[in-house]
């Protein structure tokens, strides 16, 4: 069904849109900042997607519309809106219902992620381009977090947020790869999968969502030492 990827995106965003008016969370008041955050994150990630589509991965014509913009089907463009929006909604729900004290000792997590940058460069040079780019992206997001003083990794709620995001990846990315809506060039990755999902997809997902979260928190004026 060629509308399947479109329907997938509608399913992802329906709940967050409907529940944005919850009196305790009031995510509707953050829509502008959320949309600006995901638009900023789209610039590097959509550029990456356009450059590697047809090489690192491609889209199954059976489940995507024939229309292409920059080589990407409409469903892929929507993916960069619906998924980050849903995850930022999840973040605000967590903050609305749970305390978010700083965890100074967890600052080391961000520092350790900086090591992904040289690791990513090495793997890219060795031909594992998707693996290398994913690690490089996550490492650079950790650097940006430090530069903007959002210090996401020092916040307690970051870790349940990542756990929930991982569960969503297992469900939704699992669907996209099992169907399969998305197909991969195996030679550009390690070849390790969790169910049908390449491990690189998880790193890619964390980099995208954390970039949106860092920008979102900065736009809200969040500075955490």
PyMOL commands that set and color helices and strands:
alter all, ss='L'
color gray80, all
select helices_A, chain A and resi 4-19+27-52+74-97+104-113+116-125+129-147+152-154+157-179+186-188+199-219
alter helices_A, ss='H'
color red, helices_A
select strands_A, chain A and resi 57-59+182-184+193-194+197-198
alter strands_A, ss='S'
color yellow, strands_A
deselect
rebuild
show_as cartoon
